[in-house]
Amino acid sequence: MLIDTNKTVSITSANQNFTHLLKKVDEIKDVIIMKRNKPKYVILDFEFYETLITKLMAKEADKIMDEHYEVFEELAK
């Protein structure tokens, strides 16, 4: 997975500058917190999170509908 380095913050920086971290989340909607130079945590703007979850759920629902189309057709009769 490619990570945008503009969205990363060290865990030390996140701990010491939490208010700054939240301002960054407000600006760019998501921030990745690095621990030992590896992505460890993600902080998301709540509206952005809701959008991601809604899109994911819709995608999964479409997948289920496609996989079981015949069953749903039969149930609709």
Backbone bond lengths (Angstrom), bond angles and torsions (degrees), N, CA, C in turn:
res aa  C-N    CA-C-N  psi(-1)  N-CA   C-N-CA  omega(-1)  CA-C   N-CA-C  phi
1 M - - - 1.449 - - 1.525 108.79 -
2 L 1.298 116.24 132.83 1.453 120.65 176.04 1.515 109.91 -83.90
3 I 1.322 115.18 137.82 1.464 120.88 -179.00 1.514 108.93 -119.63
4 D 1.316 115.58 128.11 1.459 121.71 176.19 1.523 108.44 -72.24
5 T 1.327 116.52 113.53 1.468 120.14 -177.00 1.523 112.38 -64.56
6 N 1.322 117.75 -18.90 1.466 120.11 176.03 1.529 111.66 -70.72
7 K 1.326 116.36 -14.60 1.464 120.92 -178.79 1.528 112.43 -103.34
8 T 1.323 117.41 8.21 1.460 119.49 -177.09 1.522 112.03 -104.14
9 V 1.325 114.22 149.89 1.459 122.64 178.50 1.527 106.26 -143.80
10 S 1.317 117.02 140.91 1.469 119.56 176.30 1.533 108.88 -72.08
11 I 1.308 115.34 155.16 1.460 119.27 179.25 1.530 110.75 -64.19
12 T 1.319 117.45 -33.62 1.466 121.31 177.36 1.517 110.50 -63.32
13 S 1.326 115.52 -46.30 1.461 120.15 179.05 1.528 110.92 -63.83
14 A 1.323 116.61 -40.55 1.471 120.58 179.00 1.526 110.45 -61.24
15 N 1.329 117.02 -42.03 1.463 121.24 179.44 1.524 112.00 -66.93
16 Q 1.314 116.37 -42.38 1.460 120.49 -175.04 1.522 113.35 -80.04
17 N 1.330 116.69 -24.70 1.472 120.56 -174.62 1.524 110.81 -131.32
18 F 1.328 116.66 54.06 1.463 120.24 -174.86 1.531 112.28 -59.73
19 T 1.310 117.40 -39.72 1.467 120.57 179.21 1.524 110.40 -62.15
20 H 1.316 116.66 -42.44 1.476 120.85 177.61 1.532 110.22 -63.24
21 L 1.340 116.26 -40.19 1.462 120.84 177.74 1.527 110.82 -59.50
22 L 1.329 116.88 -45.19 1.466 120.37 179.84 1.523 111.75 -64.88
23 K 1.324 117.39 -36.90 1.471 120.45 176.36 1.524 110.17 -63.41
24 K 1.327 115.95 -39.14 1.467 120.17 178.16 1.531 110.66 -64.33
25 V 1.336 116.25 -41.42 1.470 120.43 176.70 1.526 109.92 -62.05
26 D 1.326 117.47 -41.40 1.463 120.94 177.20 1.527 110.87 -58.76
27 E 1.312 117.02 -38.47 1.473 121.83 -177.60 1.526 112.67 -75.71
28 I 1.334 116.89 -48.42 1.472 119.08 -170.48 1.530 114.20 -111.64
29 K 1.320 117.89 -0.68 1.468 125.53 172.01 1.524 115.68 80.17
30 D 1.336 119.00 -23.33 1.458 119.95 177.69 1.523 110.16 -153.78
31 V 1.320 115.16 141.69 1.460 121.65 179.75 1.521 108.22 -134.59
32 I 1.324 115.78 136.80 1.454 122.33 178.04 1.521 108.06 -101.18
33 I 1.319 116.09 126.91 1.462 120.45 178.09 1.527 107.80 -98.01
34 M 1.317 114.17 125.91 1.460 121.46 -177.29 1.532 109.70 -94.88
35 K 1.320 115.26 139.42 1.461 120.93 174.63 1.527 106.98 -129.85
36 R 1.319 115.54 121.00 1.470 121.93 -175.87 1.528 110.98 55.52
37 N 1.324 115.50 42.65 1.467 124.15 177.99 1.526 114.50 63.35
38 K 1.325 116.52 23.33 1.460 121.27 175.74 1.520 108.45 -128.99
39 P 1.342 117.79 143.82 1.467 119.49 177.25 1.524 110.36 -63.75
40 K 1.326 115.64 128.32 1.463 120.04 -175.90 1.532 112.57 -122.96
41 Y 1.330 117.04 -41.11 1.469 121.52 -175.65 1.524 109.75 -134.71
42 V 1.322 115.27 157.87 1.462 121.92 174.28 1.519 107.83 -130.14
43 I 1.317 115.95 133.45 1.461 121.13 172.91 1.526 106.40 -113.02
44 L 1.332 114.82 126.97 1.467 120.96 -176.47 1.518 111.31 -118.28
45 D 1.312 115.55 145.33 1.450 121.81 166.12 1.534 106.43 -62.86
46 F 1.325 118.19 136.42 1.461 120.36 -173.24 1.530 112.84 -61.63
47 E 1.326 118.16 -41.54 1.473 120.34 178.58 1.527 110.81 -63.12
48 F 1.333 116.43 -38.56 1.462 121.27 177.14 1.531 109.75 -64.14
49 Y 1.324 116.14 -42.61 1.464 121.90 176.91 1.532 110.88 -58.98
50 E 1.326 116.57 -47.51 1.466 120.41 179.38 1.521 111.24 -59.39
51 T 1.323 116.66 -41.60 1.466 121.12 178.47 1.523 110.74 -62.44
52 L 1.329 116.83 -45.73 1.469 120.41 179.07 1.521 111.59 -60.87
53 I 1.325 116.62 -45.19 1.461 120.93 -179.27 1.525 110.92 -64.37
54 T 1.318 116.84 -42.66 1.463 120.98 179.64 1.522 110.59 -61.77
55 K 1.329 116.87 -44.45 1.471 120.58 178.81 1.522 110.73 -64.45
56 L 1.318 116.89 -41.32 1.460 120.52 179.37 1.524 111.08 -63.81
57 M 1.316 116.77 -43.37 1.460 120.79 179.51 1.521 111.08 -64.55
58 A 1.324 117.28 -40.74 1.465 120.64 178.96 1.520 110.22 -64.76
59 K 1.313 116.65 -40.33 1.466 120.80 179.10 1.526 110.32 -63.58
60 E 1.322 117.16 -44.19 1.460 121.04 178.84 1.529 111.48 -65.82
61 A 1.333 116.74 -39.08 1.468 120.33 178.23 1.525 110.17 -63.42
62 D 1.334 116.73 -42.50 1.469 120.37 177.39 1.521 111.11 -61.69
63 K 1.321 116.40 -40.39 1.466 121.30 179.18 1.523 110.52 -62.32
64 I 1.334 116.77 -44.54 1.469 121.23 179.06 1.525 110.34 -63.91
65 M 1.324 116.36 -43.07 1.472 120.15 178.81 1.525 110.85 -61.44
66 D 1.325 116.91 -42.77 1.460 120.59 179.77 1.528 111.48 -65.34
67 E 1.339 116.20 -42.80 1.462 120.42 -177.66 1.526 112.78 -68.80
68 H 1.326 117.41 -29.14 1.466 121.39 -174.32 1.531 112.03 -122.78
69 Y 1.305 116.26 32.07 1.462 121.51 -176.43 1.539 111.95 -55.21
70 E 1.328 116.07 -44.98 1.470 119.45 -176.80 1.527 111.26 -62.65
71 V 1.312 117.56 -39.19 1.461 121.74 179.70 1.521 110.39 -64.41
72 F 1.324 116.43 -44.74 1.467 120.13 178.75 1.525 111.21 -65.09
73 E 1.308 116.83 -36.50 1.471 120.30 177.03 1.530 110.27 -62.79
74 E 1.311 116.13 -43.48 1.465 121.07 179.85 1.530 110.49 -65.04
75 L 1.324 117.01 -42.03 1.459 120.22 179.34 1.523 112.16 -66.23
76 A 1.314 116.92 -28.06 1.471 120.76 -178.27 1.526 111.84 -74.88
77 K 1.319 118.12 -15.12 1.470 120.41 -178.59 1.497 112.33 -74.08
